Amino acid sequence: MERDASLDEFLASKESDADNGAEQADSSGSIDSDSTDERDATDAASDPSEPIEPARSTGRWDPEGAVCEACGSSVARRWREEESFVCVECKSW
C-alpha cells in the first residue's frame, strides 16, 4: 500500500504552476492568448443565473451502527443510494 501524500507535496506543485504561468508572459507583460481563451471559455460555461446545487455527502459512518434503509441491518458504514443511505451489500455500484 502506498503512503498518503503530504500537503507539502501539493503546495510545491502549486508553486511550480505559478512559476510556469510567469514564464508564459512575454516581454511586454501580456499573457499567452491561449491560456486567456481557456479562461474565457470556462467563464462562459458557468451561468451565474442558475443556482448552484449544494454538495451532498456520499457516505455516513456511525461507530455504534445505524440501520440500512434498504434491508434494515445495523451497519457502521452506509453509502448514499438516491436519497437514502444503505449498507455496502445494498449499494448498486
N, C-alpha and C positions, 0 to 999 in steps of 0.2 A: 504494500500500500504506500502511495506517495505521501509525503508530508504536506501539511497545509501551507498555503502561500502566506508570506508575511505581508502586512500592509505596506511596508517599506519597499517591497518589490514593485508594487503598483505605483507608488509615488515616484520612483526612479523612472518608470516608463512614461509617466505623465510629463516629467521634466524634459525627457528626450524628445517627446512630441512637440513641446513648446519650442525647443531649440530648432527642430525641423521647420516649424512654421516661420521662425525668424529668418531662416535661410531662404525661404521662398520669396521674400521681399527683394525687389531689385534695387538698384542704386537710387532711384527716385523715391523709394519708400513705399511704393504701391505693392499690393499683394497679388500673387499669381491669379489670373482671372478664372482659372479652372476651379480653384477652391471657393471663390466668391460665387460662381454659378451653382456649385453644390449646395451652399448655404441658402441661396435664394430658392432653389427647388424644395429644400426641406421646409423652409418657412412657408412656402405656398401650400404645401401639403397639409399643414395643420391649420384648421379653420377655427379661429377664435370664437365664432358664434356658436359652435357646437359644444355642449357641456362635456367635460372630461369625466369618464367613469372612474370612480374611486377604486383603489387597489383592494383586492379581496384575498383573504388567507387561503392557502391551498391545503392546509392540514391543521390538526389540533393534537395536542398531547396532554393527557391528564394522568399523573402518576398513580392515582387511585383507581383509574379506569372509568370509562364512560360508555354509554350504550350506543352501539352501532344502530343507526336509524333504518338500516335495511333488514338486518337479521336479528337484532336485539341482543347480541352477545356483548359482554363487557370487555372492552379493549382499552389499552393505554393510548394507542395512536390511531387517529381517524383521518381520512382523506376526503376532500371535497368531491362530491359527485352531484352535479347540477346544483341544487340549493340545499343539500343535506350533507352530513358527514358520516362516512361509512368506514368499516374495517377494510384491511388490505384484501381480504378474500372477496368482499362485495364490490370493490372498486373495479371499474372496467378500464383497464389500462389501454 
